[in-house]
């Protein structure tokens, strides 16, 4: 059975926040740019109310794909 919209949003936000916390521990020089890319997943959350979400990482992965596509065009 699929998740409800609020629980889907919470699962995605939890995953985004977890990744941002882990990123905060790193000494990666472009940390702020990486944070921006991860946060782009917030903009995709609403689209996942129309499709079943298999994994809370899906919006983050889709955000990365869209970011790469923009950079390639």
N, C-alpha and C positions, 0 to 999 in steps of 0.2 A: 504494500500500500504506500502511496506517495505521502510526502510531508505536506502539512498545511502551509500556507504562505508565511505566517509569522515564524513557524519553526524553521522553514527553509531560509528565511532572511537571517534568523539568529545563527543557524549553522554556518552560513557563508560569512557572516560578520565575525563569528568566533574564529574561523579559519584565517581570515584576513588579519585579524588582530594577533593571532598566534604567529603568523609569518612576519608581521611587522615587529613583534617583540624579538623574535630570533634574529631578524635583520639588525635590530638595534644593538645586539651583542657583538656584531661583526665589526671589523675595521675596514670594510670595503669602502674605497674612496668615493664612489658614486652612490653612496647609500641613499641620499635624498632622491635621486632619480629613480632608484629601484623602489623606494617607498611610493612615489607617484604612480609608477606602473602597477604595483600591487593594488593601490587604492582605486585604480580605474575599474576594478571588479565591482566596486560599489555601484557604478553606473549601469552594470549589467544585471544586477539582482532582479529588477522588476521583470525582465524578459523570462526569467526562469519560473514565473508563475504560470506560464503557458505550456511548459514542458516538464516532464518528470525529471527531478534532479537525482542523479545516481550518486554523486559525490560532491561535497561542498567545495572541492577544488575546481570544479568545472567552470565557474565564472572567472576564476583567476587564470586558468589555462586559456579560456577564450579571450580574456583581456590581453594576455601575452601574444596570442595569435594575431589579434587585431593591431596591437602595437607593432609587431614585426611587419605586418602587411602595410601599415602606414609608412614605415621606414623604407620599405622596398619600392614604394610607388613614386 
